[in-house]
Amino acid sequence: MRRLLPILCITLLLSASCDGGPSSGADVVDYVNPLIGTDSSYQLSAGNTYPAIGMPWGMNYWTPQTGRNGSGWIYTYESPRIRGFRQTHQPSPWINDFCPYSIMPVTTGPFWEEEARQSWFSHKSETAKPYYYGVYLADHDVLAEIVPTRTAAQFRLTYPEREMSYLVVDAYHGGSSLRVDTAGGTVYGYTPYNSGGAAEGFASWFVIRTDTPIDSVRIISEDGHSLALLGFCTAKGQQVVLRTASSFISEEQALRNLEEVEGKDFGQLKEEGRRVWNETLGRIRVEGGSTDELRTFYSCLYRAVLFPMDLSELDAEGRRLHRSPHDGQLHPGHFFTNTGFWDTFRALFPLMNLVYPDVAAQVQEGLVADWQQSGFLPEWASPGHRRCMVGNNSASVVADAYLSGIRGYDAEELWKAVVSGAHSVLESANSTGRLGHEAYDSLGYVPCDIGINESAARTLEYSYDDWCIYRFGQALGKDENELRPYKEAAMNYRKIFDKEAGLMNGRASDGSFRRPFNPLKWGGDFTEGNSLHYTWSVFHDPCGLIELMGGRDAFNASMDTVFTMPPLYDDSYYGRTIHEIREMQVMDMGNYAHGNQPVQHMLYLYDWSGQPWKTQKYVREVMRRFYSATPDGYCGDEDNGQTSAWYVFSAMGFYPVCPGSGQYALGSPLFRKMEVRRPDGRHFVIEAEDNAPDRVYVQSFSVDGRRQSRNYITFDELVKGARLRFRMGPEPELKRGTAESDAPYSFSVNYSK
């Protein structure tokens, strides 16, 4: 004990340091907690995540499974039992999974049913890293460990002494099948299970190969649900090694993918995975900040590079192929899925374009495939088109990528796609394209009395999307006559501004606004929010919105009210209090609902209204109170990287309020120094002098040594290697950033040009 005390004291001092950072030699992946956001439920989300063990933008992930088969809540932190280890492609509990299978070691008897095979475990005997997962299964006295690759994984199962130990392979329901080659020690599986969005023929083939002789086999197949129960004799401490891989192409391709883990031991694969994650997360290096802040930052960055997932594979000739969920056929090239653009257009894809442009080019190639195979770009994809959310925000994802210099794909095809999607709708998944486009094209808004819910939200998002199409067309050199309708439609947000209410409101076909009007009513004319949240969704023209609201003073007063009023709400549209409402209510920030996406940019709008210090105050408060690298680490659904990307950008000190504008609104940087390295070798640096938890206000701001009063930085400045320098202080600097010329981009300012 005497020898341990000095070491313990040093460890405690280091962990409590408020001036650490990866530059001191630590691997950045060591700061990641994959359990972030897992302490969630149907009633209240703290992220609604699961620990995704795999590679960045992987084809699949592995996760311990505590929930029943079919439940969207695969793993919840409060659950005390594990039912198996599942290969998953699930983006969200609300969307559910496709093509999963699971593996579970069992020693208590020949049990394969979920309830009988499950085991108690403790988080104290659980280790989760992006590249490794290990846990002790108490009922079976088994240490289960997993290391993943992009399409495969290796298991190391340490069994107790048993005359007969078991391994359960669960191929899930929905028409699965299994067969076992006992002599070759290989299980072959097929699982077509999906929750929607998959064409006939879209399925997954998988193989599992064991290094331990199989003594017994039982195949159970009932109602399209196949399981295998393998038996083998084990000595005390015997390690059974499994190698497994899957493919959306064929069983033969699954065997080819298995080569990722063949000929390599567990430790080698673990180190390779660790290296990949360090390289990916290490594109952003930070200095300063507490250990907790570093853990939160890199845990959020980890979540921001999980989705979308790339379903493409390399065949025997090294050609990249994918099986399309749209037509069930094989096609060349990348194919990405498992993302909802309603969430992720806001910050996730702008982050990718800025920090991971190499991956962004592959995503755009995949969008070309979506268009060519289905006639639409996705809005919510998993694996194909899903009926979920509103907007036509694929236009934003396409435009922002091209305007951010992403190349290497057929942009002309994507031009055809965004134009077509603006004037059509996919009937089988009517959140794809534009529901209500006929009325929108004729009236300039989606009326609230034609049987289409969330009409005001659709109008606001379609207006921004039209601006995106206009900007994309300009960059492609399209004729102004072709672009004029989109330029004019970009101002359609004005048509649902209710002057009497001073907010956005639903509007009927005859031009009248909805009465009575209740700004606290969630749903109805808005999507998972109310008018107090959606009024600010004029990403491309905040100055135009300020004008509509009566000028800066009125605008700021209305913004202030959102934060200072009680968390009142009207949930009558839903007939119950949905979890998004509850998450707003419990966070003690008035009616501000950071747990859902429509209002996440709102904090930055003070940059347009002459009070940037309020942006700085609120952004730092949200980072401090609403995020942590813990199982309850978010204040609502994490949503495939969007809520995490908000944190990553905000920690940098700026945020893409308007993707496609080429500008980022300034906030309050979290760390003393941050360096972002792009794959072309260029890098930009952000420094925050005198930064501290009680010094959140920007006193001065300079770019490459030149002092600036403006409240924005440009994409071009960053990618050319700018050095940003903030000087921070404990009190607001009330004279900086207050001029109208200091505001970031607004479309109406240059509308006539």
Buried (B, 14 or more C-beta within 10 A) or exposed (E): EEEEEEEEEEEEEEEEEEEBBBEEEBBBBBBBBBBBBBBBBEEBBBBBBBBBBBBBBBBBBBBBBBBEBEBBBBBBBEBEBBBBBBBBBBBBBBBBBBBBBBBBBBBBEBBBEBEEBBBEBEEEEBEBBBBBBBBBBBBBBBBBBBBBBBBBBBBBBBBBEBEEBBBBBBBBBBBBBBEBEEEEBBBBBBBBBBBBBBBEEBBBBBBBBBEBEBEEBEBBEEEBBBBBBBBBBBEEEBBBBBBBBBBBBBBEBBBBBBBBBEEBEBEEBBBBBBBBBBEBBBBBBBBBBBBBBBBBBBBBBBBBBBBBBBBBBBBEEEEBBBBBBBBBEBBEBBBBBBBBBBBBBBBBBBBBBBBBBEBBBBBBBBBBBBBBBBBBBBBBBBBBBBBBBBBBBBBBBBBBBBBBBBEEBBBEBBBEBBBBBBEBBBEEBBBBBBBBBBBBBEBBBBBBEEEBBBBBBBBBBBBBBBBBBBBBBBBEEBEEEEBEBBBEBBBBBBBBBBEEBBBBBBBBEEEEBBEEBBBBBBBBBBBBBBBBBBBBBBBBBBBBBBBBBEEBEBBBEBBBEBBEEEBEBBBEBBEEEBBBBBBBBEBEBBBBBBBBBBBBBBBBBBBBBBBBBBBBBBBBBBBBEBBBBBBBBBBBBBBBBBBBBBBBBBBBBBBBBBBBBBBBBBBBBBBBBBBBBBEEEEBBBBBBBEBBEEBBBBBBBBBEEEEBBBBBBBBEBBBEEBBBBBBBBEEBBEEBBBEEEBBBBBBBBEEEE
